[in-house]
Amino acid sequence: MNISGADFGFLLILLACIVEMIYKIHKGKSRDPNAENDKQVENFWDARRW
């Protein structure tokens, strides 16, 4: 399987989006006590996005 740099970058972004979507769905289902952790993760993703 031969993956070029552009394809690899695209797959990486796609994977990050899927992981974030799963995380948001999971977070919506369960309101856990460590909401502070959620904020840190959200900030991390916001920092990565921009």
ZAKETI-883455 format. One record per residue (C-alpha): residue number from 0; x, y, z; residue in one letter. Coordinates in nm, 2 decimals, padded with zeros to 4 digits. Layout:
ZAKETI-883455
R    n      px      py      pz  res
R  NUM       X       Y       Z    A
...
end
This chain:
ZAKETI-883455
R    n      px      py      pz  res
R    0   00.00   00.00   00.00    M
R    1   00.17   00.32  -00.12    N
R    2   00.05   00.64   00.05    I
R    3   00.17   00.98  -00.06    S
R    4   00.23   01.26   00.19    G
R    5  -00.09   01.45   00.08    A
R    6  -00.30   01.13   00.12    D
R    7  -00.15   01.06   00.46    F
R    8  -00.22   01.42   00.58    G
R    9  -00.58   01.39   00.46    F
R   10  -00.63   01.05   00.64    L
R   11  -00.48   01.20   00.96    L
R   12  -00.72   01.50   00.95    I
R   13  -01.01   01.26   00.87    L
R   14  -00.91   01.04   01.17    L
R   15  -00.89   01.34   01.40    A
R   16  -01.24   01.45   01.29    C
R   17  -01.38   01.10   01.35    I
R   18  -01.22   01.08   01.69    V
R   19  -01.35   01.42   01.79    E
R   20  -01.70   01.33   01.67    M
R   21  -01.70   01.01   01.87    I
R   22  -01.57   01.20   02.18    Y
R   23  -01.84   01.46   02.15    K
R   24  -02.11   01.20   02.12    I
R   25  -01.97   01.01   02.41    H
R   26  -01.95   01.33   02.62    K
R   27  -02.31   01.41   02.54    G
R   28  -02.43   01.08   02.67    K
R   29  -02.24   01.08   03.00    S
R   30  -02.20   01.39   03.21    R
R   31  -01.90   01.28   03.41    D
R   32  -01.76   01.46   03.72    P
R   33  -01.43   01.55   03.55    N
R   34  -01.57   01.82   03.33    A
R   35  -01.25   02.01   03.38    E
R   36  -01.08   01.74   03.18    N
R   37  -01.33   01.79   02.90    D
R   38  -01.25   02.16   02.89    K
R   39  -00.88   02.08   02.86    Q
R   40  -00.94   01.84   02.57    V
R   41  -01.17   02.09   02.40    E
R   42  -00.90   02.36   02.43    N
R   43  -00.65   02.11   02.29    F
R   44  -00.86   02.05   01.98    W
R   45  -00.93   02.42   01.94    D
R   46  -00.56   02.49   01.95    A
R   47  -00.49   02.22   01.70    R
R   48  -00.76   02.34   01.46    R
R   49  -00.63   02.69   01.43    W
end
